[in-house]
Amino acid sequence: MKLLRFGEAGKEQPGILDSDGSIRSLAGIVDDIDGAAITEVGLEKIAALNISELPRIDGNVRIGPCLGSAGKIIAIGLNYSDHAAEAGMPLPKEPILFMKATTAISGPYDPVRLPPNARKADWEVELAFAIGKRASHVSRSEAASHVAGYMIMNDISERAWQAEREGQWVKGKSYDTFAPIGPWFVTSDEVAEPGNLKMTLDVNGERRQNGSTSTLIFGIEEIVSYVSQFMTLEPGDIITTGTPPGVGWGMKPPVFLKPGDVMRLEIEGLGHQEQTVVSTANGS
């Protein structure tokens, strides 16, 4: 199933994508596409519906973030072998964890707003997934059963805040609109090989990232098991798994985002995103 949220920002309603590409409303059936809806029980309830009988929604409606009320966003850094080579850094011996604020979440086609003093804003196409079953100290063999589904995330980063200021990476990762997710939340049964998905990102029509999840250092099951040793994962929590090479920071000379730039992201089977970069003054 491809689940989504549509409507005005902050007032999104739950929906599902029909086989013909049309949006059908799940209003009155589930409260939202959130942690409760993506549990095993919640997904079984949705799967039992006759989608063709649900109300059809105008195709011009805004598509919002595909998951609402996320409890936390956990990110994995330097998790692609070819990205580590691009950065000239050794492969990590265990997953590098950092957090993004949930207030950074935005829709897949919403503008990305740069902070007033942004100097080195960058793009990162990433495969993200959401937890559907509480996970604490799970084994790698059990980990897949805790993953409800997958989505695209653009892990926007202000590199100056991330790398040139004191403290941890979270400052450079958490500005409002720095975590576009969607368009769809694709349930795990429809993603047969999450470790072998093509992924691309273009800036102003020029291909910047052209990778595959096949070069992940730590795969989905290993990430879930590892993170669950340090914190309890709850339904609706999002984990984003890192980015392949081609980020602006790694170019010679580096290239960073500026107002007017347009990013287009795509991951095989998960749809695409497109965001225009604006200044905070123009985007608020």
Secondary structure in CASP SS format (residue, H / E / C, confidence):
PFRMAT SS
TARGET T0000
AUTHOR 0000-0000-0000
METHOD secondary structure of the structure
MODEL  1
M C 1.00
K E 1.00
L E 1.00
L E 1.00
R E 1.00
F E 1.00
G C 1.00
E C 1.00
A C 1.00
G C 1.00
K C 1.00
E C 1.00
Q E 1.00
P E 1.00
G E 1.00
I E 1.00
L E 1.00
D C 1.00
S C 1.00
D C 1.00
G C 1.00
S C 1.00
I E 1.00
R E 1.00
S E 1.00
L C 1.00
A E 1.00
G C 1.00
I C 1.00
V E 1.00
D C 1.00
D C 1.00
I C 1.00
D C 1.00
G C 1.00
A C 1.00
A C 1.00
I C 1.00
T C 1.00
E H 1.00
V H 1.00
G H 1.00
L H 1.00
E H 1.00
K H 1.00
I H 1.00
A H 1.00
A C 1.00
L C 1.00
N C 1.00
I H 1.00
S H 1.00
E H 1.00
L C 1.00
P C 1.00
R E 1.00
I E 1.00
D C 1.00
G C 1.00
N C 1.00
V C 1.00
R C 1.00
I E 1.00
G C 1.00
P C 1.00
C C 1.00
L C 1.00
G C 1.00
S C 1.00
A C 1.00
G C 1.00
K C 1.00
I E 1.00
I E 1.00
A E 1.00
I E 1.00
G E 1.00
L C 1.00
N C 1.00
Y E 1.00
S H 1.00
D H 1.00
H H 1.00
A H 1.00
A H 1.00
E H 1.00
A H 1.00
G C 1.00
M C 1.00
P C 1.00
L C 1.00
P C 1.00
K C 1.00
E C 1.00
P C 1.00
I E 1.00
L E 1.00
F E 1.00
M E 1.00
K E 1.00
A C 1.00
T H 1.00
T H 1.00
A H 1.00
I E 1.00
S E 1.00
G C 1.00
P C 1.00
Y C 1.00
D C 1.00
P C 1.00
V E 1.00
R E 1.00
L E 1.00
P C 1.00
P C 1.00
N C 1.00
A C 1.00
R C 1.00
K C 1.00
A E 1.00
D E 1.00
W C 1.00
E C 1.00
V E 1.00
E E 1.00
L E 1.00
A E 1.00
F E 1.00
A E 1.00
I E 1.00
G C 1.00
K C 1.00
R C 1.00
A E 1.00
S C 1.00
H C 1.00
V C 1.00
S C 1.00
R H 1.00
S H 1.00
E H 1.00
A H 1.00
A H 1.00
S H 1.00
H H 1.00
V E 1.00
A E 1.00
G E 1.00
Y E 1.00
M E 1.00
I E 1.00
M E 1.00
N E 1.00
D C 1.00
I C 1.00
S E 1.00
E E 1.00
R H 1.00
A H 1.00
W H 1.00
Q H 1.00
A H 1.00
E C 1.00
R C 1.00
E C 1.00
G C 1.00
Q C 1.00
W C 1.00
V H 1.00
K H 1.00
G H 1.00
K H 1.00
S C 1.00
Y C 1.00
D C 1.00
T C 1.00
F C 1.00
A E 1.00
P E 1.00
I E 1.00
G C 1.00
P C 1.00
W C 1.00
F E 1.00
V E 1.00
T E 1.00
S H 1.00
D H 1.00
E H 1.00
V C 1.00
A C 1.00
E C 1.00
P C 1.00
G C 1.00
N C 1.00
L C 1.00
K E 1.00
M E 1.00
T E 1.00
L E 1.00
D E 1.00
V E 1.00
N C 1.00
G C 1.00
E E 1.00
R E 1.00
R E 1.00
Q E 1.00
N E 1.00
G E 1.00
S E 1.00
T H 1.00
S H 1.00
T H 1.00
L E 1.00
I C 1.00
F C 1.00
G C 1.00
I H 1.00
E H 1.00
E H 1.00
I H 1.00
V H 1.00
S H 1.00
Y H 1.00
V H 1.00
S C 1.00
Q C 1.00
F C 1.00
M C 1.00
T C 1.00
L E 1.00
E C 1.00
P C 1.00
G C 1.00
D C 1.00
I E 1.00
I E 1.00
T E 1.00
T C 1.00
G C 1.00
T C 1.00
P C 1.00
P C 1.00
G C 1.00
V C 1.00
G H 1.00
W H 1.00
G H 1.00
M C 1.00
K C 1.00
P C 1.00
P C 1.00
V C 1.00
F C 1.00
L C 1.00
K C 1.00
P C 1.00
G C 1.00
D C 1.00
V E 1.00
M E 1.00
R E 1.00
L E 1.00
E E 1.00
I E 1.00
E C 1.00
G C 1.00
L C 1.00
G E 1.00
H E 1.00
Q E 1.00
E E 1.00
Q E 1.00
T E 1.00
V E 1.00
V E 1.00
S E 1.00
T H 1.00
A H 1.00
N H 1.00
G H 1.00
S C 1.00
END
